[in-house]
Amino acid sequence: MPEIRLTCLTPHAAEAVVEEATRPGDTVHTVRQDGACVVIGYHDLRWPMDVADWAHENGYAHDDDAARVITGVQ
């Protein structure tokens, strides 16, 4: 499964993103925290884009960091 990292403002911000984006039982779209980063596992390209957009809109990640995820998914 491909993964991409979203840098958040703080470890607490990353924790909030993981808490919001966790889908119990979903093994295809995953999130986990690594310090101030959220590691997003995906099969559907929209998943990391949605997580990054939500994190930015809610003040947990800078727009540049969210944009890196949105433009970096393959």
N, C-alpha and C positions, 0 to 999 in steps of 0.2 A: 504494500500500500504506500503510495507517495505521501510524503509529509512536507509541510512548510511551517516556518516559524514566524510568529507575530510577536514583535517586541512591544511590551506594554510599558506604561509609565512607571509602575512599581510592581514588586511581587504581589502586593495586595490587589492591584488592578488585574494582574494575570489570574489570580485566584477567583476574582469576581467573574471574569470572562469564562473560565473553565466551569464554574458553578452554573452559569446561565446556559452555556452551550452543551453541557453534558447531556447525552441522550442514553439513558439506561437501556441496556440490551442492544444498542446499535453498535455493531462491530465494524461497520463500513465507514462511518463518519465519527471520528474520535477527537478528543482534545485532552491534553494533559499539560500540567505546569512544569516548567523548568526555570526556576527563579522568576525573573521578570518577563519571561517569554511563555507563550502558549504554543505548544507543538500541535498542529492540526493535521490529522490523518484523513485522507479522503479518496474517494473514487469519483464522485461527482464534483466537477470543478466549481460549482456554485457554492459548495459547503464552506471552503476557506474564505471565499469572497464574502459570504454572508456573515461569518464570524468576524472577519476584519472590519466590515462595514458597521456591524453592531457595536464592536469595541470602540471604534472611532466616534460614532454617534453618541455613545454614552460616556465619553470622556476617559476611557481607559487606555487609549492608544493615540499617538499623534497621527495626523493625516498622512504624513510621509511613510510611516511604518505600515499603516493600513494599505496604502497605495502599493507598497512593495509586495505585499501578499497578493493583492488583486492582479497586479501585472506579472507576478512570478509563478502563478499556477500553470501547470503543464498537463 
